Amino acid sequence: DPAPVAPQQHGGRGLVPESSPGGHALGSTSVPIPPVIAPPPPYGAHTSSGVSACPCPRPHAQTTVPAHAPALPAGPEATGAGGGGGNASIRRLRKLHVPQNLTSTFLDLARPNTLNNVETCGILAGSLVRDELHITHLLVPSQTGSSDQCSTTDVGEEDTCMYQVEHDLLSLGWVHTHPSQMCFFSSVDLHTQCGYQSMLDEAIGIVLAPKSSPSVGIFRLTTPSGLTEVQNCKEKGFHPFHQRNGPGAGNGVYSESDHVIMSSSTRVQLVDLRRK
C-alpha cells in the first residue's frame, strides 16, 4: 500500500482520477424482525430521528426502519438564514470520509455487468468516529439489473441487513453504475437517495459512468428544497418533473456533495453478498 497522505477534500467536482463502469437505482429494507413502516418524515423531523443500522431504501417505497434499529444522533445545529428571510435552525453536515480505492474497487467488481450494459449497485456502510462518518465497507447484495435500472432482491435485502447488524455497520449511502449513460441522478435515483437521506443527512449517492465525462459523481439532495420535493412526490418509475431545470447536479433538486473527504490512508472492505 502507498504511504498514507493527507485526506483530500472533495469540494463537489474532480474526485480522484479513477476509471469507471455504469448503472442506476437501488433498494431495500427487509429484516426478519417485523419493521415499523412510516412515510418519509418531513425535512427537519428526519434529522433528529437518526439512522438505522441497516436501512437500504427501495425506490418509491415508504421508508422502512427495523423496530430494533439503533439511532445515530444527528449533527449539531447551527443558526443560519432561513429561506423566508428570518433565522432558521439548520444542521451542520458532518465530514464523511470515503476511501479513495472505493470507486476502482466497485468498478472492477461491476466490470462483467458493465461490459454487458447492465447496472450494478452496492451499499456504503461504516461508522461514526468522533463526530465524523467513515465508510469502511462496500456491500454488494444479490440483485437484478438492466441497462437503466438495478435493484436488490428480497434475499439480498435480508443478507445485507443481517450483515450490517452483525458487524455494527451504519448505512452511509449507496453506489451504482451507469454503463452507457451520463453521470447524473435519474428520477428513480433521486427517490432512492431520498430514502437514505431521510434517515441520515450526510448520506451520499455515488454514480460511476465510464462513458461519460465526468465519470464519477458524489451527490445528495439539496436541503430542504430537493429533499422535501422528492419526499412529497407520489410518482413511480421514470418521470421528468425533477429534471425540469436539467438533469445535472445543481438543478435545484440535487447537488454535488461538499462534505466528503477522499482519503488514501484507508481502504474499503469489499463484501460480495451475491449468492452464486
ROLUM-445048 format. One line per 2 residues: number of its first residue (from 1); for each residue x, y, z of C-alpha. Coordinates in nm, 4 decimals. Last residue first. Layout:
N
NUM> X Y Z ~ ...
//
This chain:
276
276> -2.3928 -1.7606 -0.6796 ~ -2.5496 -1.5700 -0.3956
274> -2.4420 -1.2077 -0.4004 ~ -2.3049 -1.0969 -0.0652
272> -1.9800 -0.9550 -0.2028 ~ -1.8133 -0.7722 0.0869
270> -1.5466 -0.5263 -0.0283 ~ -1.3500 -0.3646 0.2540
268> -1.2617 -0.0027 0.1689 ~ -0.9024 0.1069 0.2058
266> -0.7774 0.3789 0.4399 ~ -0.4946 0.6330 0.4178
264> -0.5969 0.7394 0.0665 ~ -0.8828 0.9522 0.1988
262> -1.1402 1.1403 -0.0059 ~ -1.3219 1.3828 0.2241
260> -1.6910 1.4424 0.1537 ~ -1.8841 1.7392 0.2943
258> -1.9165 1.9181 -0.0404 ~ -2.1574 1.6794 -0.2098
256> -2.2560 1.7524 -0.5684 ~ -2.6103 1.8772 -0.5992
254> -2.9695 1.7610 -0.6076 ~ -3.3117 1.9179 -0.6602
252> -3.2087 2.2731 -0.7528 ~ -3.0585 2.1755 -1.0883
250> -2.7066 2.1848 -0.9424 ~ -2.6273 1.8278 -1.0422
248> -2.7387 1.7518 -1.3966 ~ -3.0778 1.6542 -1.5353
246> -3.1970 1.9985 -1.6431 ~ -3.4185 2.2568 -1.4754
244> -3.7363 2.0484 -1.5202 ~ -3.5369 1.7389 -1.4197
242> -3.7488 1.6668 -1.1102 ~ -4.0631 1.6576 -1.3272
240> -3.9259 1.4116 -1.5838 ~ -4.0711 1.0818 -1.4540
238> -3.9040 0.7402 -1.4502 ~ -4.0785 0.4865 -1.2298
236> -4.3255 0.5981 -0.9674 ~ -4.4806 0.9383 -0.8977
234> -4.6016 1.0225 -0.5458 ~ -4.3551 1.3070 -0.4851
232> -4.3695 1.4548 -0.1346 ~ -4.0372 1.3086 -0.0209
230> -3.8871 1.4133 -0.3557 ~ -3.9835 1.7769 -0.3117
228> -3.8852 1.7822 0.0571 ~ -3.5372 1.6507 -0.0199
226> -3.4864 1.8979 -0.3017 ~ -3.5996 2.2034 -0.1039
224> -3.4590 2.1377 0.2465 ~ -3.1970 2.0568 0.1715
222> -3.0487 1.9752 -0.1688 ~ -3.0426 1.6048 -0.2466
220> -2.7018 1.4372 -0.2383 ~ -2.4382 1.3516 -0.4976
218> -2.0916 1.2082 -0.5467 ~ -2.0272 1.1893 -0.9217
216> -1.7683 0.9942 -1.1176 ~ -1.7270 0.9725 -1.4973
214> -1.7032 1.3441 -1.5678 ~ -1.7092 1.2917 -1.8590
212> -1.9250 0.9962 -1.9537 ~ -1.8575 0.6503 -2.0942
210> -1.7385 0.5148 -1.7596 ~ -2.0427 0.6379 -1.5595
208> -1.9987 0.5746 -1.1875 ~ -2.2683 0.7341 -0.9707
206> -2.2167 0.7743 -0.5964 ~ -2.5126 0.8533 -0.3709
204> -2.4453 1.0167 -0.0357 ~ -2.5882 1.0054 0.3170
202> -2.4928 1.3111 0.5269 ~ -2.8476 1.3991 0.6321
200> -2.9187 1.0464 0.7540 ~ -3.2602 0.8780 0.7615
198> -3.4358 1.0912 0.5008 ~ -3.1038 1.0928 0.3162
196> -3.1114 0.7195 0.2542 ~ -3.4697 0.7025 0.1288
194> -3.4329 1.0269 -0.0646 ~ -3.1294 0.8854 -0.2453
192> -3.3500 0.6069 -0.3834 ~ -3.6119 0.8602 -0.4898
190> -3.3493 1.0709 -0.6653 ~ -3.2100 0.7615 -0.8359
188> -3.5540 0.6853 -0.9816 ~ -3.5735 1.0414 -1.1167
186> -3.2301 0.9921 -1.2731 ~ -2.9232 1.1178 -1.0869
184> -2.6328 1.2061 -1.3176 ~ -2.3131 1.0759 -1.4772
182> -2.4036 1.0101 -1.8403 ~ -2.5466 0.6848 -1.9660
180> -2.3944 0.3663 -2.1084 ~ -2.2777 0.1625 -1.8095
178> -2.4357 0.3883 -1.5433 ~ -2.3047 0.2283 -1.2254
176> -2.4275 0.2304 -0.8709 ~ -2.3241 0.3450 -0.5256
174> -2.5112 0.3829 -0.1985 ~ -2.5099 0.5830 0.1215
172> -2.3988 0.5878 0.4828 ~ -2.5758 0.2760 0.6111
170> -2.4411 0.2071 0.9592 ~ -2.2371 -0.1012 1.0461
168> -2.2481 -0.2939 1.3741 ~ -2.0937 -0.6082 1.2227
166> -2.3844 -0.8426 1.2967 ~ -2.6432 -0.5740 1.2238
164> -2.4775 -0.4794 0.8959 ~ -2.4509 -0.8418 0.7851
162> -2.8163 -0.9018 0.8755 ~ -2.9204 -0.6012 0.6705
160> -2.7246 -0.7157 0.3684 ~ -2.8467 -1.0752 0.3778
158> -3.2099 -0.9678 0.4217 ~ -3.2023 -0.7154 0.1396
156> -3.0225 -0.9533 -0.0960 ~ -3.2787 -1.2245 -0.0283
154> -3.5575 -0.9816 -0.1182 ~ -3.3666 -0.8923 -0.4347
152> -3.1698 -0.5717 -0.4738 ~ -3.2466 -0.3311 -0.7546
150> -3.0792 -0.2113 -1.0748 ~ -3.2070 0.0028 -1.3566
148> -3.1159 0.1501 -1.6955 ~ -2.9284 -0.1162 -1.8948
146> -3.0702 -0.3983 -1.6842 ~ -3.0408 -0.5199 -1.3277
144> -3.1168 -0.7804 -1.0646 ~ -2.9603 -0.8024 -0.7243
142> -2.7944 -1.0116 -0.4556 ~ -2.6237 -0.7576 -0.2309
140> -2.2842 -0.5860 -0.2778 ~ -2.1589 -0.4289 0.0439
138> -1.8755 -0.1753 0.0359 ~ -1.7367 -0.1411 0.3878
136> -1.5355 0.1228 0.5752 ~ -1.7160 0.4490 0.5041
134> -1.6264 0.6858 0.7864 ~ -1.8534 0.9457 0.9462
132> -1.7145 1.2167 1.1719 ~ -1.8427 1.3065 1.5186
130> -1.5503 1.1407 1.6965 ~ -1.5963 0.8169 1.5000
128> -1.9296 0.7265 1.3384 ~ -1.9250 0.4016 1.1441
126> -1.9363 0.2369 0.8055 ~ -2.1540 0.1190 0.5217
124> -2.1843 0.2104 0.1545 ~ -2.4341 -0.0129 -0.0266
122> -2.3881 -0.1509 -0.3766 ~ -2.5441 -0.1363 -0.7218
120> -2.4659 -0.2782 -1.0651 ~ -2.6153 -0.1703 -1.3983
118> -2.6133 -0.3946 -1.7051 ~ -2.4596 -0.2889 -2.0379
116> -2.2984 -0.6322 -2.0916 ~ -1.9470 -0.4904 -2.0470
114> -2.0786 -0.3125 -1.7376 ~ -2.2090 -0.6341 -1.5873
112> -1.8694 -0.8036 -1.6244 ~ -1.6929 -0.4870 -1.4946
110> -1.9015 -0.4432 -1.1782 ~ -1.6393 -0.5903 -0.9431
108> -1.3589 -0.3884 -1.1005 ~ -1.5733 -0.0754 -1.0962
106> -1.6516 -0.1262 -0.7292 ~ -1.2854 -0.1477 -0.6330
104> -1.1941 0.1464 -0.8572 ~ -1.4619 0.3623 -0.6931
102> -1.3792 0.2634 -0.3341 ~ -0.9998 0.2974 -0.3667
100> -1.0056 0.6592 -0.2497 ~ -1.1638 0.5619 0.0808
98> -1.4576 0.7957 0.1614 ~ -1.4592 1.0038 0.4806
96> -1.7859 1.1864 0.5509 ~ -1.7496 1.5138 0.7378
94> -2.0518 1.6048 0.9488 ~ -2.3158 1.8237 0.7917
92> -2.4181 2.1099 1.0183 ~ -2.7916 2.1018 1.0722
90> -3.0054 2.4102 1.0284 ~ -3.2078 2.6232 1.2700
88> -3.3664 2.9133 1.0869 ~ -3.3279 3.2869 1.1050
86> -3.5593 3.5067 0.9015 ~ -3.5754 3.5820 0.5296
84> -3.8111 3.3031 0.4325 ~ -3.5337 3.0763 0.3093
82> -3.3778 3.0715 0.6518 ~ -3.0570 3.2446 0.7433
80> -2.8336 3.0394 0.9645 ~ -2.8006 2.9085 1.3160
78> -2.6147 2.5855 1.3642 ~ -2.7391 2.2559 1.4960
76> -2.5149 1.9674 1.5894 ~ -2.5058 1.6582 1.3685
74> -2.7776 1.3969 1.4015 ~ -2.7590 1.1189 1.6555
72> -2.7350 0.7677 1.5075 ~ -3.0293 0.5554 1.6110
70> -3.0249 0.1858 1.6934 ~ -3.2515 -0.0468 1.4912
68> -3.4890 -0.2663 1.6895 ~ -3.8073 -0.1726 1.5053
66> -3.6396 -0.2050 1.1654 ~ -3.6919 0.1132 0.9612
64> -3.8909 0.1170 0.6376 ~ -3.9226 0.4402 0.4425
62> -4.2162 0.4057 0.2093 ~ -4.1322 0.2708 -0.1311
60> -4.0503 0.4898 -0.4316 ~ -3.7045 0.3351 -0.4763
58> -3.6214 0.0750 -0.2101 ~ -3.4305 0.2095 0.0884
56> -3.1385 0.0098 0.2318 ~ -3.1648 0.0840 0.6029
54> -2.9244 -0.1277 0.8087 ~ -2.8084 0.0185 1.1374
52> -3.0929 0.2670 1.1498 ~ -3.0402 0.6359 1.1062
50> -3.1123 0.9288 1.3347 ~ -3.4605 1.0595 1.4123
48> -3.3452 1.4142 1.4767 ~ -3.2598 1.4900 1.1158
46> -3.5788 1.3301 0.9906 ~ -3.8031 1.5856 1.1588
44> -3.6274 1.8782 0.9951 ~ -3.7277 1.7773 0.6449
42> -4.0610 1.5973 0.6548 ~ -4.0625 1.2302 0.7555
40> -4.0654 0.9609 0.4840 ~ -4.3846 0.7568 0.5211
38> -4.3937 0.5076 0.8076 ~ -4.3298 0.1372 0.8363
36> -4.2103 -0.0189 1.1613 ~ -4.0468 -0.3461 1.0749
34> -4.1296 -0.7016 1.1916 ~ -3.7922 -0.8688 1.2699
32> -3.6589 -1.0969 0.9966 ~ -3.5083 -0.7997 0.8129
30> -3.6018 -0.6165 0.4930 ~ -3.5007 -0.2740 0.3801
28> -3.4367 -0.2452 0.0125 ~ -3.3359 -0.0617 -0.2993
26> -3.1133 0.0528 -0.5687 ~ -3.1412 0.2566 -0.8809
24> -2.8754 0.3438 -1.1569 ~ -2.5724 0.1959 -1.3543
22> -2.2107 0.2192 -1.5442 ~ -1.8338 0.1377 -1.5281
20> -1.5438 0.3681 -1.4090 ~ -1.1811 0.4812 -1.4220
18> -1.0120 0.6729 -1.1411 ~ -0.8966 1.0312 -1.1116
16> -0.9994 1.1033 -0.7509 ~ -1.2863 1.3463 -0.7183
14> -1.2975 1.6457 -0.9524 ~ -1.6024 1.8407 -0.8657
12> -1.8055 1.8948 -0.5479 ~ -1.5443 2.0048 -0.2993
10> -1.3905 1.6680 -0.2267 ~ -1.1321 1.7367 0.0436
8> -0.8220 1.5216 0.0128 ~ -0.7028 1.3323 0.3191
6> -0.3332 1.3801 0.3985 ~ -0.1140 1.1007 0.2717
4> -0.0631 0.7473 0.3942 ~ 0.2292 0.5615 0.2330
2> 0.1237 0.3537 -0.0632 ~ 0.0000 0.0000 0.0000
//
